[in-house]
Amino acid sequence: MPADTSLNLKSFNGSITVDGIHGEIDASSHNGQIALANISGTVVANTFNGGLKIAIDSIDPAKPMSFSTFNGPIDVTFPADLKANIKLKTNHGDIFSDFDVRLTGGLPITEKNNTPDGKFRVRTDRTIYGEINGGGAEVSFQSFNGRIIIRKK
């Protein structure tokens, strides 16, 4: 396969492994890990049962990226000069970053309720918002059962 290409990969019962692609990658697996190495461009990766292990050499600064899993860890390595607005959410897991993340937004929301429980409801979607290196394109991380690790190359 040529190195300069875009991929749309789907698997139901199996892992997805890619090495050395320069372009847009959309990878989805229901039961299996997604492992991407030596990637340049943009990535959208999600799996239901399995982890994400992704190493990106360079990114397209104008395009958003997304990494999600229901059951499994997310471990993504970015170049040190990454500029991103990030969204982080994990219900059962910790979040770690090699980058200095400046937290922004993500405050609780008060909305009218008008039920016997009270007139107002205060809620939050448990998403953490932040900036890396002054901000840039949106990069989203979401795991229900698993930790999130953002590494610096």
C-alpha positions in Angstrom: 0.0 0.0 0.0 1.4 3.5 -0.8 2.4 5.5 2.3 0.5 8.6 1.1 -3.1 7.5 1.3 -6.2 7.7 3.3 -7.8 4.7 5.0 -11.2 3.7 6.3 -10.8 0.5 8.3 -13.5 -1.5 10.0 -13.3 -4.8 12.0 -15.9 -6.6 14.0 -13.9 -9.3 15.7 -10.2 -8.5 15.4 -7.5 -5.9 15.8 -6.5 -3.2 13.4 -2.7 -2.5 12.9 -1.3 0.2 10.6 2.3 1.4 10.3 3.7 4.2 8.2 0.7 5.9 6.6 0.5 9.6 5.7 -3.0 10.8 5.3 -6.4 10.5 7.0 -7.2 7.4 9.0 -10.7 6.4 10.1 -10.4 3.1 12.1 -13.2 1.3 13.9 -13.2 -2.1 15.7 -16.0 -3.6 17.8 -13.9 -6.3 19.5 -10.2 -5.6 19.1 -7.4 -3.2 19.7 -6.4 -0.5 17.3 -2.6 0.1 16.9 -1.4 2.8 14.6 2.4 3.7 14.4 4.4 6.2 12.4 1.3 8.1 11.3 1.2 11.5 9.7 -2.1 13.4 9.2 -5.3 12.9 11.1 -6.9 10.0 13.0 -10.4 9.1 14.0 -10.3 5.8 15.9 -12.8 4.0 18.1 -13.3 0.6 19.5 -15.9 -0.9 21.8 -13.9 -3.7 23.4 -10.2 -2.9 23.1 -7.6 -0.3 23.6 -6.1 2.3 21.3 -2.3 2.6 21.0 -1.4 5.3 18.5 1.8 7.1 17.7 1.6 10.2 15.5 4.7 11.7 13.9 3.0 14.9 12.5 -0.5 16.2 12.4 -2.7 18.3 10.1 -3.2 21.3 12.3 -6.4 22.3 10.7 -8.3 19.0 11.1 -9.9 17.6 14.3 -9.1 14.2 15.7 -11.0 11.8 17.9 -10.1 8.7 20.0 -12.8 6.7 21.8 -13.3 3.3 23.4 -15.9 1.9 25.8 -13.7 -0.8 27.4 -10.0 -0.1 27.2 -7.3 2.4 27.6 -6.4 5.2 25.2 -2.6 5.8 24.7 -1.7 8.4 22.1 1.7 9.9 21.4 1.9 13.3 19.6 4.8 15.5 18.4 6.0 17.9 21.1 4.8 20.9 19.0 1.1 19.8 19.1 -1.3 22.7 19.4 -4.8 21.5 20.3 -8.0 22.2 22.1 -8.7 19.0 23.9 -11.8 17.3 25.3 -11.2 14.5 27.8 -13.8 12.2 29.4 -13.4 8.9 31.3 -16.0 7.5 33.6 -13.8 4.8 35.2 -10.2 5.7 34.7 -7.4 8.3 35.2 -6.1 10.8 32.8 -2.4 11.4 32.3 -0.5 13.9 30.0 3.1 14.6 29.2 1.9 18.0 28.0 1.1 21.0 30.2 -2.7 21.2 29.8 -4.3 24.6 30.5 -7.8 23.8 31.6 -10.7 25.8 30.1 -14.5 25.8 30.4 -16.3 22.7 31.4 -18.3 24.3 34.2 -21.6 22.9 35.6 -24.8 23.9 33.9 -27.9 25.0 35.7 -31.2 24.4 33.9 -34.9 24.8 34.7 -36.3 21.6 36.1 -39.8 22.3 37.5 -40.3 18.8 39.0 -41.0 17.8 42.6 -37.2 17.3 43.0 -36.6 21.1 42.6 -37.0 24.0 40.3 -33.4 23.8 38.9 -31.1 21.0 38.0 -27.3 21.4 38.2 -25.4 19.0 35.9 -22.1 18.5 34.2 -21.2 16.1 31.5 -17.9 15.2 33.2 -15.9 16.4 30.2 -12.6 18.2 30.9 -11.7 20.9 28.4 -8.2 22.3 27.9 -5.5 23.7 25.6 -2.1 22.3 24.7 0.5 24.8 23.5 -2.0 27.6 23.1 -4.8 25.6 21.4 -5.6 24.6 17.9 -7.8 22.0 16.2 -10.1 19.9 18.5 -8.7 16.6 19.7 -11.3 14.5 21.6 -10.6 11.5 24.0 -13.4 9.4 25.5 -13.3 6.1 27.4 -16.0 4.7 29.6 -13.8 2.0 31.3 -10.2 2.9 30.8 -7.5 5.4 31.4 -6.3 8.1 28.9 -2.6 8.8 28.4 -1.4 11.6 26.2 2.3 11.3 25.5 4.8 13.7 24.0 7.3 12.5 21.4 
